[in-house]
Amino acid sequence: MPVNTPGVVFVAATALGGRRIYGSIGSQIFAWEEGRRWPVGEQWGRFPKPVVSPDGQSLVVTIHEYAGMTLRNATNGAVLRELPESGLGLVSFSPDSRWLAVSAGQSLRVEEVATGKVRWRAVRSDGGAHACPVLFSPDGSLVAAEFDRNEAALFEAATGRMIVRLVHPQRELISSFAFTPDGGRLAVACPTHVVQVWDLRELDREQTALGIDSGLSALRGQPAAPGGPVHVTVAK
């Protein structure tokens, strides 16, 4: 499905085999599907790009630095509700699209998409107003988040229990996360052209050996790569 439109500054695609994509031209956000294009909202300034749920039903848009974020119907752009943040934030939908993780200001929380009911909330240790990355694991059991400007942390998605802090010997600011498809490794990208790769199976094995419930039992029975974190420098 070619989209020959100049000025598109981001692309977000639906998952689960969907054929719809989203992009922005100027301040207007559009959806494209089967050769059609229609507006679904507005976004002013260079803010985090809209995030679409895996089922393609919901869309989170950051309207303005001071106006916060809105949850919208991904098909027609209708506002379903406003998220309570007054500033910038970053979000992640769970794989089943039922839950939304929101990181903004001092708050990290998981809420139900349909109702907005908060499942759990945590207060970030560093405070500050900068938007911090957050991401659900592929099976939806974990939430990775920046819980300090130099630390990543893993939380149980169902309870908010912090499982582990991931502190690299070379402390770096964090710009984004990515899990491997099996959830066994977590990549932590830093703005200094460095990517940390954490072997979560190895973490589970080490904590289990110490008699600690790691919260990573779903990864057991699969081979663990040796070595702990891998420090990768990406060419500029």
VEXSE-181052 format. One record per residue (C-alpha): residue in three letters; x, y, z; residue number from 1. Coordinates in pm, 1 decimal. Each point is the difference from the previous one (the first is absolute). Layout:
N
mido residuo: ALA, c1: X, c2: Y, c3: Z, num: NUM
...
//
This chain:
236
mido residuo: MET, c1: 0.0, c2: 0.0, c3: 0.0, num: 1
mido residuo: PRO, c1: 218.2, c2: 291.0, c3: -120.0, num: 2
mido residuo: VAL, c1: -57.6, c2: 336.7, c3: 167.4, num: 3
mido residuo: ASN, c1: 156.5, c2: 271.4, c3: -215.5, num: 4
mido residuo: THR, c1: -58.8, c2: 300.3, c3: 222.8, num: 5
mido residuo: PRO, c1: 274.2, c2: 257.7, c3: 64.2, num: 6
mido residuo: GLY, c1: 54.3, c2: 131.8, c3: 349.6, num: 7
mido residuo: VAL, c1: -91.7, c2: -310.8, c3: 200.0, num: 8
mido residuo: VAL, c1: 208.3, c2: 17.7, c3: 316.4, num: 9
mido residuo: PHE, c1: -84.5, c2: -331.9, c3: 165.0, num: 10
mido residuo: VAL, c1: -167.5, c2: -329.8, c3: -78.5, num: 11
mido residuo: ALA, c1: -184.7, c2: -221.5, c3: 250.4, num: 12
mido residuo: ALA, c1: -153.9, c2: -326.1, c3: -117.4, num: 13
mido residuo: THR, c1: -267.5, c2: -220.1, c3: 151.4, num: 14
mido residuo: ALA, c1: 104.1, c2: -347.1, c3: 111.3, num: 15
mido residuo: LEU, c1: -168.4, c2: -339.7, c3: -41.6, num: 16
mido residuo: GLY, c1: 23.1, c2: 15.5, c3: -376.6, num: 17
mido residuo: GLY, c1: -182.4, c2: 333.4, c3: -31.1, num: 18
mido residuo: ARG, c1: 40.4, c2: 203.8, c3: -315.6, num: 19
mido residuo: ARG, c1: -56.1, c2: 347.2, c3: 145.2, num: 20
mido residuo: ILE, c1: 286.8, c2: 239.6, c3: 63.7, num: 21
mido residuo: TYR, c1: 14.2, c2: 342.4, c3: 161.9, num: 22
mido residuo: GLY, c1: 211.7, c2: 304.1, c3: -76.5, num: 23
mido residuo: SER, c1: 3.1, c2: 376.1, c3: 42.5, num: 24
mido residuo: ILE, c1: 16.1, c2: 283.6, c3: -248.5, num: 25
mido residuo: GLY, c1: 66.3, c2: 326.6, c3: 179.2, num: 26
mido residuo: SER, c1: -219.7, c2: -3.8, c3: 308.9, num: 27
mido residuo: GLN, c1: -259.9, c2: -239.9, c3: -144.6, num: 28
mido residuo: ILE, c1: 8.4, c2: -374.3, c3: 69.2, num: 29
mido residuo: PHE, c1: -138.7, c2: -225.1, c3: -274.0, num: 30
mido residuo: ALA, c1: -86.7, c2: -366.1, c3: -43.8, num: 31
mido residuo: TRP, c1: 60.9, c2: -183.8, c3: -327.0, num: 32
mido residuo: GLU, c1: -168.0, c2: -324.2, c3: -99.1, num: 33
mido residuo: GLU, c1: -68.4, c2: -156.2, c3: -340.3, num: 34
mido residuo: GLY, c1: 90.1, c2: 321.2, c3: -180.5, num: 35
mido residuo: ARG, c1: -222.5, c2: 221.6, c3: 217.6, num: 36
mido residuo: ARG, c1: 119.2, c2: 276.9, c3: 230.0, num: 37
mido residuo: TRP, c1: -195.9, c2: 171.4, c3: 278.1, num: 38
mido residuo: PRO, c1: 83.4, c2: 223.4, c3: 298.7, num: 39
mido residuo: VAL, c1: -3.9, c2: -142.3, c3: 353.3, num: 40
mido residuo: GLY, c1: 138.0, c2: 287.1, c3: 208.4, num: 41
mido residuo: GLU, c1: 248.2, c2: 281.0, c3: 42.7, num: 42
mido residuo: GLN, c1: 340.3, c2: 20.9, c3: 161.9, num: 43
mido residuo: TRP, c1: 195.2, c2: 319.3, c3: 47.0, num: 44
mido residuo: GLY, c1: 378.7, c2: 13.5, c3: 27.0, num: 45
mido residuo: ARG, c1: 265.8, c2: -269.4, c3: 4.1, num: 46
mido residuo: PHE, c1: -151.1, c2: -228.8, c3: 261.9, num: 47
mido residuo: PRO, c1: -4.8, c2: -379.0, c3: 39.3, num: 48
mido residuo: LYS, c1: -170.3, c2: -153.7, c3: -298.4, num: 49
mido residuo: PRO, c1: -350.6, c2: -143.7, c3: 42.3, num: 50
mido residuo: VAL, c1: -16.5, c2: -359.5, c3: 120.6, num: 51
mido residuo: VAL, c1: -255.6, c2: -243.7, c3: -141.6, num: 52
mido residuo: SER, c1: -126.5, c2: -302.2, c3: 193.2, num: 53
mido residuo: PRO, c1: 82.0, c2: -347.9, c3: -136.7, num: 54
mido residuo: ASP, c1: -366.5, c2: -63.5, c3: -85.3, num: 55
mido residuo: GLY, c1: -15.5, c2: 324.9, c3: -196.4, num: 56
mido residuo: GLN, c1: -291.3, c2: 137.5, c3: 203.2, num: 57
mido residuo: SER, c1: 165.9, c2: 268.6, c3: 214.3, num: 58
mido residuo: LEU, c1: 246.7, c2: 280.3, c3: -59.4, num: 59
mido residuo: VAL, c1: 183.5, c2: 219.2, c3: 254.0, num: 60
mido residuo: VAL, c1: 90.0, c2: 347.6, c3: -122.2, num: 61
mido residuo: THR, c1: 208.4, c2: 267.2, c3: 172.6, num: 62
mido residuo: ILE, c1: -174.0, c2: 320.1, c3: -106.3, num: 63
mido residuo: HIS, c1: 222.0, c2: 264.0, c3: 155.5, num: 64
mido residuo: GLU, c1: 265.1, c2: 30.8, c3: 267.6, num: 65
mido residuo: TYR, c1: -253.0, c2: 159.4, c3: 235.9, num: 66
mido residuo: ALA, c1: -317.9, c2: -167.3, c3: -123.8, num: 67
mido residuo: GLY, c1: 111.0, c2: -355.6, c3: 76.0, num: 68
mido residuo: MET, c1: -113.9, c2: -318.5, c3: -171.3, num: 69
mido residuo: THR, c1: -329.5, c2: -134.0, c3: -130.1, num: 70
mido residuo: LEU, c1: -122.7, c2: -355.1, c3: -61.1, num: 71
mido residuo: ARG, c1: -184.6, c2: -14.6, c3: -331.4, num: 72
mido residuo: ASN, c1: -194.9, c2: -238.6, c3: -215.1, num: 73
mido residuo: ALA, c1: 264.2, c2: -104.7, c3: -252.6, num: 74
mido residuo: THR, c1: -251.9, c2: -23.0, c3: -284.1, num: 75
mido residuo: ASN, c1: -175.2, c2: 336.3, c3: 13.5, num: 76
mido residuo: GLY, c1: 217.5, c2: 199.1, c3: 241.8, num: 77
mido residuo: ALA, c1: -281.2, c2: 58.0, c3: 251.2, num: 78
mido residuo: VAL, c1: 134.6, c2: 90.0, c3: 345.2, num: 79
mido residuo: LEU, c1: -82.8, c2: -280.1, c3: 244.3, num: 80
mido residuo: ARG, c1: 152.4, c2: 173.5, c3: 301.4, num: 81
mido residuo: GLU, c1: 282.8, c2: 226.5, c3: 102.8, num: 82
mido residuo: LEU, c1: 294.3, c2: -135.1, c3: 194.3, num: 83
mido residuo: PRO, c1: 51.2, c2: 205.7, c3: 315.7, num: 84
mido residuo: GLU, c1: 360.1, c2: 104.1, c3: -68.8, num: 85
mido residuo: SER, c1: 61.6, c2: 370.8, c3: -53.4, num: 86
mido residuo: GLY, c1: 330.4, c2: -51.5, c3: -178.2, num: 87
mido residuo: LEU, c1: 183.5, c2: -238.4, c3: -227.3, num: 88
mido residuo: GLY, c1: -20.4, c2: -374.0, c3: 50.2, num: 89
mido residuo: LEU, c1: 80.1, c2: -331.1, c3: -163.5, num: 90
mido residuo: VAL, c1: -235.2, c2: -298.3, c3: -16.9, num: 91
mido residuo: SER, c1: -9.1, c2: -369.1, c3: -91.5, num: 92
mido residuo: PHE, c1: -300.6, c2: -224.1, c3: -66.3, num: 93
mido residuo: SER, c1: -3.2, c2: -356.2, c3: 129.6, num: 94
mido residuo: PRO, c1: 8.5, c2: -270.4, c3: -269.8, num: 95
mido residuo: ASP, c1: -371.6, c2: -73.6, c3: 52.6, num: 96
mido residuo: SER, c1: -81.3, c2: 374.7, c3: -18.3, num: 97
mido residuo: ARG, c1: -180.7, c2: -9.4, c3: 336.9, num: 98
mido residuo: TRP, c1: 256.0, c2: 197.9, c3: 198.8, num: 99
mido residuo: LEU, c1: 191.8, c2: 322.4, c3: -46.9, num: 100
mido residuo: ALA, c1: 329.2, c2: 78.6, c3: 173.5, num: 101
mido residuo: VAL, c1: 56.7, c2: 374.3, c3: 41.6, num: 102
mido residuo: SER, c1: 325.9, c2: 167.8, c3: 102.7, num: 103
mido residuo: ALA, c1: -24.2, c2: 374.9, c3: 59.4, num: 104
mido residuo: GLY, c1: 167.1, c2: 233.2, c3: 246.5, num: 105
mido residuo: GLN, c1: 43.9, c2: -177.9, c3: 332.4, num: 106
mido residuo: SER, c1: -266.0, c2: -262.8, c3: -72.0, num: 107
mido residuo: LEU, c1: 9.1, c2: -345.6, c3: -151.4, num: 108
mido residuo: ARG, c1: -330.4, c2: -186.7, c3: -16.4, num: 109
mido residuo: VAL, c1: -196.8, c2: -270.9, c3: -179.1, num: 110
mido residuo: GLU, c1: -368.1, c2: 67.4, c3: -67.3, num: 111
mido residuo: GLU, c1: -284.2, c2: -177.7, c3: -175.7, num: 112
mido residuo: VAL, c1: -47.9, c2: 129.5, c3: -353.7, num: 113
mido residuo: ALA, c1: -378.3, c2: -34.1, c3: 0.4, num: 114
mido residuo: THR, c1: -69.3, c2: 177.2, c3: 329.9, num: 115
mido residuo: GLY, c1: 313.6, c2: 186.2, c3: 104.9, num: 116
mido residuo: LYS, c1: -4.0, c2: -182.1, c3: 334.1, num: 117
mido residuo: VAL, c1: 354.0, c2: -3.4, c3: 141.0, num: 118
mido residuo: ARG, c1: 133.5, c2: -348.8, c3: 61.6, num: 119
mido residuo: TRP, c1: 308.1, c2: 123.0, c3: 184.5, num: 120
mido residuo: ARG, c1: 215.4, c2: 307.6, c3: 32.5, num: 121
mido residuo: ALA, c1: 363.1, c2: 60.4, c3: 94.6, num: 122
mido residuo: VAL, c1: 190.7, c2: 320.8, c3: 69.1, num: 123
mido residuo: ARG, c1: 321.7, c2: 35.9, c3: -193.9, num: 124
mido residuo: SER, c1: 302.9, c2: 57.5, c3: 216.1, num: 125
mido residuo: ASP, c1: 155.2, c2: 288.4, c3: -195.1, num: 126
mido residuo: GLY, c1: -314.7, c2: 212.4, c3: -50.4, num: 127
mido residuo: GLY, c1: 39.0, c2: 249.4, c3: -279.2, num: 128
mido residuo: ALA, c1: -226.4, c2: 86.3, c3: -288.7, num: 129
mido residuo: HIS, c1: 178.7, c2: -181.7, c3: -282.6, num: 130
mido residuo: ALA, c1: -181.4, c2: -278.4, c3: -181.2, num: 131
mido residuo: CYS, c1: 144.9, c2: -340.8, c3: 89.2, num: 132
mido residuo: PRO, c1: -25.8, c2: -313.2, c3: -217.4, num: 133
mido residuo: VAL, c1: -230.9, c2: -285.1, c3: 98.8, num: 134
mido residuo: LEU, c1: -76.7, c2: -332.5, c3: -171.7, num: 135
mido residuo: PHE, c1: -203.2, c2: -317.8, c3: 57.0, num: 136
mido residuo: SER, c1: 173.2, c2: -333.8, c3: -54.2, num: 137
mido residuo: PRO, c1: -126.5, c2: -215.8, c3: -290.0, num: 138
mido residuo: ASP, c1: -208.7, c2: -220.6, c3: 231.3, num: 139
mido residuo: GLY, c1: -134.3, c2: 297.1, c3: 195.0, num: 140
mido residuo: SER, c1: 133.7, c2: -121.6, c3: 335.2, num: 141
mido residuo: LEU, c1: 267.9, c2: 267.1, c3: 46.9, num: 142
mido residuo: VAL, c1: 35.1, c2: 374.3, c3: -37.3, num: 143
mido residuo: ALA, c1: 343.5, c2: 147.7, c3: -66.8, num: 144
mido residuo: ALA, c1: 39.1, c2: 363.9, c3: 97.5, num: 145
mido residuo: GLU, c1: 262.9, c2: 258.0, c3: 73.0, num: 146
mido residuo: PHE, c1: -36.6, c2: 41.9, c3: 374.8, num: 147
mido residuo: ASP, c1: 297.9, c2: 228.0, c3: 35.6, num: 148
mido residuo: ARG, c1: 179.4, c2: 200.1, c3: -267.1, num: 149
mido residuo: ASN, c1: 274.5, c2: -259.5, c3: 3.6, num: 150
mido residuo: GLU, c1: -186.6, c2: -315.8, c3: 97.6, num: 151
mido residuo: ALA, c1: -246.7, c2: -234.6, c3: -165.9, num: 152
mido residuo: ALA, c1: -237.7, c2: -207.9, c3: 208.0, num: 153
mido residuo: LEU, c1: -234.6, c2: -293.5, c3: -59.3, num: 154
mido residuo: PHE, c1: -345.6, c2: -9.8, c3: 159.7, num: 155
mido residuo: GLU, c1: -263.8, c2: -270.4, c3: 18.7, num: 156
mido residuo: ALA, c1: -270.9, c2: 126.4, c3: -231.4, num: 157
mido residuo: ALA, c1: -280.1, c2: -142.4, c3: 214.6, num: 158
mido residuo: THR, c1: 110.1, c2: 133.9, c3: 339.0, num: 159
mido residuo: GLY, c1: 259.3, c2: 273.5, c3: -50.7, num: 160
mido residuo: ARG, c1: 254.6, c2: -187.5, c3: 209.6, num: 161
mido residuo: MET, c1: 350.0, c2: 107.0, c3: -98.0, num: 162
mido residuo: ILE, c1: 185.9, c2: -316.5, c3: -97.0, num: 163
mido residuo: VAL, c1: 347.7, c2: 135.0, c3: -64.4, num: 164
mido residuo: ARG, c1: 195.5, c2: 315.0, c3: -69.8, num: 165
mido residuo: LEU, c1: 236.6, c2: -28.7, c3: -295.2, num: 166
mido residuo: VAL, c1: 305.1, c2: 210.2, c3: 84.5, num: 167
mido residuo: HIS, c1: 282.7, c2: -14.2, c3: -252.2, num: 168
mido residuo: PRO, c1: 357.5, c2: 71.5, c3: 121.9, num: 169
mido residuo: GLN, c1: 9.8, c2: 286.5, c3: -251.3, num: 170
mido residuo: ARG, c1: -308.9, c2: 193.4, c3: 101.0, num: 171
mido residuo: GLU, c1: -174.3, c2: 147.6, c3: -303.6, num: 172
mido residuo: LEU, c1: -311.3, c2: 201.0, c3: -73.1, num: 173
mido residuo: ILE, c1: -275.7, c2: -215.2, c3: -154.8, num: 174
mido residuo: SER, c1: -186.5, c2: 82.0, c3: -320.6, num: 175
mido residuo: SER, c1: -195.5, c2: -317.7, c3: -81.9, num: 176
mido residuo: PHE, c1: -55.9, c2: -372.2, c3: 68.0, num: 177
mido residuo: ALA, c1: -49.0, c2: -307.7, c3: -217.4, num: 178
mido residuo: PHE, c1: -68.2, c2: -361.6, c3: 101.2, num: 179
mido residuo: THR, c1: 96.2, c2: -296.7, c3: -214.6, num: 180
mido residuo: PRO, c1: -312.2, c2: -180.5, c3: -130.6, num: 181
mido residuo: ASP, c1: 35.1, c2: -275.5, c3: 261.9, num: 182
mido residuo: GLY, c1: 41.3, c2: 256.0, c3: 279.9, num: 183
mido residuo: GLY, c1: 332.2, c2: -149.7, c3: 106.0, num: 184
mido residuo: ARG, c1: 210.4, c2: 307.7, c3: -58.5, num: 185
mido residuo: LEU, c1: -53.2, c2: 371.4, c3: 46.6, num: 186
mido residuo: ALA, c1: 186.3, c2: 258.5, c3: -205.0, num: 187
mido residuo: VAL, c1: 45.5, c2: 340.2, c3: 164.0, num: 188
mido residuo: ALA, c1: 92.6, c2: 273.2, c3: -249.4, num: 189
mido residuo: CYS, c1: 194.3, c2: 305.5, c3: 115.7, num: 190
mido residuo: PRO, c1: 45.4, c2: 334.8, c3: -178.6, num: 191
mido residuo: THR, c1: 378.1, c2: -46.7, c3: 11.5, num: 192
mido residuo: HIS, c1: -17.5, c2: -259.8, c3: -282.6, num: 193
mido residuo: VAL, c1: 11.4, c2: -285.2, c3: 252.4, num: 194
mido residuo: VAL, c1: -243.3, c2: -291.6, c3: 33.2, num: 195
mido residuo: GLN, c1: -1.6, c2: -215.7, c3: 313.4, num: 196
mido residuo: VAL, c1: -135.9, c2: -353.5, c3: -50.9, num: 197
mido residuo: TRP, c1: -116.5, c2: -173.2, c3: 318.9, num: 198
mido residuo: ASP, c1: -50.8, c2: -375.3, c3: 14.8, num: 199
mido residuo: LEU, c1: -311.1, c2: -37.0, c3: 215.2, num: 200
mido residuo: ARG, c1: 28.6, c2: -380.0, c3: 19.7, num: 201
mido residuo: GLU, c1: 343.8, c2: 37.0, c3: 153.6, num: 202
mido residuo: LEU, c1: -138.3, c2: 249.7, c3: 249.4, num: 203
mido residuo: ASP, c1: -272.7, c2: -248.7, c3: 92.6, num: 204
mido residuo: ARG, c1: 255.6, c2: -277.1, c3: 49.8, num: 205
mido residuo: GLU, c1: 224.2, c2: 217.9, c3: 218.9, num: 206
mido residuo: GLN, c1: -283.6, c2: 122.2, c3: 222.5, num: 207
mido residuo: THR, c1: -152.8, c2: -347.9, c3: 30.4, num: 208
mido residuo: ALA, c1: 337.1, c2: -135.1, c3: 113.4, num: 209
mido residuo: LEU, c1: -6.8, c2: 260.8, c3: 278.5, num: 210
mido residuo: GLY, c1: -349.1, c2: -105.7, c3: 105.8, num: 211
mido residuo: ILE, c1: -161.6, c2: 314.7, c3: -142.0, num: 212
mido residuo: ASP, c1: -324.3, c2: -7.8, c3: -195.7, num: 213
mido residuo: SER, c1: 109.8, c2: 171.3, c3: -319.4, num: 214
mido residuo: GLY, c1: -346.4, c2: 32.5, c3: -154.4, num: 215
mido residuo: LEU, c1: 148.4, c2: -136.3, c3: -322.3, num: 216
mido residuo: SER, c1: -106.3, c2: -363.1, c3: 38.2, num: 217
mido residuo: ALA, c1: -173.6, c2: -2.2, c3: -338.4, num: 218
mido residuo: LEU, c1: 344.7, c2: 7.4, c3: -161.1, num: 219
mido residuo: ARG, c1: 119.5, c2: -318.8, c3: 170.5, num: 220
mido residuo: GLY, c1: 70.0, c2: -309.7, c3: -199.7, num: 221
mido residuo: GLN, c1: 152.4, c2: 202.9, c3: -282.5, num: 222
mido residuo: PRO, c1: 375.2, c2: 26.0, c3: -58.1, num: 223
mido residuo: ALA, c1: 170.6, c2: 311.0, c3: 141.4, num: 224
mido residuo: ALA, c1: 275.4, c2: 179.6, c3: -184.8, num: 225
mido residuo: PRO, c1: 317.9, c2: 50.9, c3: 205.5, num: 226
mido residuo: GLY, c1: 147.9, c2: 323.5, c3: 119.8, num: 227
mido residuo: GLY, c1: -261.6, c2: 236.3, c3: 149.1, num: 228
mido residuo: PRO, c1: -34.6, c2: 343.2, c3: -162.6, num: 229
mido residuo: VAL, c1: 154.9, c2: 57.9, c3: -338.8, num: 230
mido residuo: HIS, c1: 131.4, c2: 351.4, c3: -67.5, num: 231
mido residuo: VAL, c1: -32.6, c2: 80.7, c3: -370.7, num: 232
mido residuo: THR, c1: 123.9, c2: 321.1, c3: -157.8, num: 233
mido residuo: VAL, c1: -198.7, c2: 98.3, c3: -307.9, num: 234
mido residuo: ALA, c1: 187.0, c2: 176.2, c3: -278.4, num: 235
mido residuo: LYS, c1: -83.5, c2: 367.3, c3: -33.6, num: 236
//
